[in-house]
């Protein structure tokens, strides 16, 4: 009996000659990470309304003397370290991945979609864990934070199953 170095789902034989014959299986953490990255990409979009509200007034701009040393070429006061760095521009691949991840939410119930949005929003802010108790008022509930956590887990698991093709042998729980 030979031992294969590659894991294959149970009851499925590997295709001869191909080591990676199965597409990658996305697990719970993978889907959650993709949704967090999609939200961060969405937040980097330019806000046209804010740009419209920042239209310059009719007053003339302050003229500064570059040679007097009171103006940094990048727009800061004093030294270059005062200037906040701009975030990197988005690529087409970033936008495509964002749209794909948000497309996964189409098959989810709208109430669960709201819960996923609130939880992913907390994770995108840099939190390590979702404060389920703080999400109760946003979901119009007074108690049941553990129920929200389990509902979130079931919703993300259903996304995993959908992304993985709905094949029960490639389910997240089997490997």
Secondary structure, 3 states (H helix, E strand, C coil): CCCCCCCCCCCCCCCCCCCCCCCCCCCHHHHHHHHHHHHHHHHCCCCHHHHHHCCCCCCCCCCCCHHHCCCCCCCCCCCHHHCCCCCCCCCHHHHHHHHHHHHHHHHCCHHHHHHHHHHHHHHHCCCCCCCHHHHCCCCCCCCCHHHHHHHHHHHHHHHHHHHCCCCHHHCHHHC
